[in-house]
Amino acid sequence: MESLERFQQSRRVIEDFTSRSLAAIPNDYARLFYISSLRDPLTGCYRHDGLETIYGPESVQLALSHCHEELFGRILEIPLEQQEWDLRISLAGLEGGIGGALERWEDRPDYVELLPEKLPNYLLDLFASNFRLLLGILSEQVFTWQTAA
């Protein structure tokens, strides 16, 4: 019986999180940036004070981990052309814009923080390869814009 209650609780957290938090975010990469920011890089635990107050930390941890994995999988299914567009819009909204984000990722692979835990290596490798390709495309475009200006 406990597992059924845990499942129902997780479902409520997921529904609450997706309908209130994720629905307000314009695209999948921006959602990935957001959900990744909720995870403590040292412990791997997700934190969302509002949800934890209602549902408790354990339920939030399970639900946000699930949402992160699902969102990650959905991004891998999107054609690269659409991923490029989503990533461009998402980076443009960050502090420093596209150029600032590209500079931050140039020397170190911060995008590793975007990855959910406990996924098969081939999916992580696919994402990393796609993400590096997209960053390269955006970097080339930014360089072209800067030299044209």
Secondary structure as GFF3:
##gff-version 3
##sequence-region A 1 149
A	DSSP	alpha_helix	2	16	.	.	.	ID=ss1
A	DSSP	pi_helix	17	21	.	.	.	ID=ss2
A	DSSP	three_ten_helix	22	24	.	.	.	ID=ss3
A	DSSP	alpha_helix	28	37	.	.	.	ID=ss4
A	DSSP	alpha_helix	49	55	.	.	.	ID=ss5
A	DSSP	alpha_helix	57	77	.	.	.	ID=ss6
A	DSSP	alpha_helix	80	92	.	.	.	ID=ss7
A	DSSP	alpha_helix	97	107	.	.	.	ID=ss8
A	DSSP	three_ten_helix	110	114	.	.	.	ID=ss9
A	DSSP	alpha_helix	121	148	.	.	.	ID=ss10
###
